[in-house]
Amino acid sequence: MCAYNANATDSERKKLAMTEMQKSLALFSGSISPELAERIADQLGVDLGNVKLEKFANGEIYARYMESLRGADVFLIQSVAGNGDADVNDALMELLIMADAAKRASARAITAVITHYGYARQDRKAAAREPITAKLVANLITTSGVTRVMTIDLHQGQIQGFFDMPVDHLTALPILADYFKAKRFPEGKVCVVSPDVGRAKAAKKLSDMLEADLAIMHKGRPGHNKAEITALIGDVDGKICIINDDMIDTGGTIVAAADTLKAKGAEAVYICCTHPVFSGPAYDRLENAPVEEVVVCDTIPVPLERQTGKIRVVSVAPLFARAIANVYSNGSVSSLFDPDFAL
């Protein structure tokens, strides 16, 4: 809490408040998304903390904070995804080790700011003898010492229930909606398309924000990491279609959806998603797909050399910064994760 001085001017109070925030709020970045962490820190007006992250010769991860964390509210920014130098498992272990080190350094609270929750697709048993890995990850995060989780656009919302701690589940839908509103498409021409039934509710929210029509696709999975579009509900003929998904991995599903829409008479196709996983042939598939743009968020870093074609990146840093500031100051974050309220 900042000390209150009745004789201080407004500017002095603001300066004192910022000083207290810098003393008590400790913001640290993992090695996966340092650029996003820097943007969040800039939005908050604080500096990223100093943490040493190294690997032993055999690949084991080492973390050490180079400043005192005693009594601090620690926020660890990490995307549980690969970035070229590390894979998704390295990212997860790094987060767990950073949390454990912060707990042992007597941090008052530890918030894991997980910009992409890896293993979220394995949230249930779809076949016999399968794991529920999203729950396993939740257990690991809890055991590491994390006291709060902040994330965005989980693959399935029920993953929040895997935690017995507060979970702030943000959404990038308003950010994506603002991007497409700025294009000023002709009234009545836009149709938001859900690539599968599971994404229909989110697509409906985006269509309401854009005052657009809605179409829903049904997909089947003939094999692991394979998908095919089997049905389309809605009229897309002559429409500007915006396909919305939570993530793009290899790009197979989303490109098949774009092909289907063009075959059904769509005038133009745009793709948007929160998490650009972009594994394997994804970049080539998207570049050759019949789409105008692929709009993604910076929850997972996209190399600059890949942002020259159809791929456009919008930042979620202001959203996360507002959420962190509100959590730190015991403010409300409901308007940040409830699109209906945010409208």
Buried (B, 14 or more C-beta within 10 A) or exposed (E): EBEEEEEEEEEEBEEBBBEEBBEBBBBBBBBBBBEBBBBBBBBBEBEBBEBEBEEEEEEEBEBEBEEEBEEBBBBBBBBBBBBEEBEBEBBBBBBBBBBBBBBEBEBBBBBBBBBBBBBBBBBEEEEEEEEBBBBEBBEBBBEBBBBBBBBBBBBBBEBBEBBEEEBBBBBBBBBBBEBBEEEEBEEEBBBBBBBBEEBBEBBBBBBBBBEBBBBBBBBEEEEEEEBBBEEBEBEBEEBBBBBBBBBBBBBBBBBBBBBBBBEBEBBBBBBBBBBBBBBEEBBEBBBEBEBBBBBBBBBBBBEEEBEEEBBBBBBBBEBBBBBBBBBBEEEEBEBBBBBEEBE
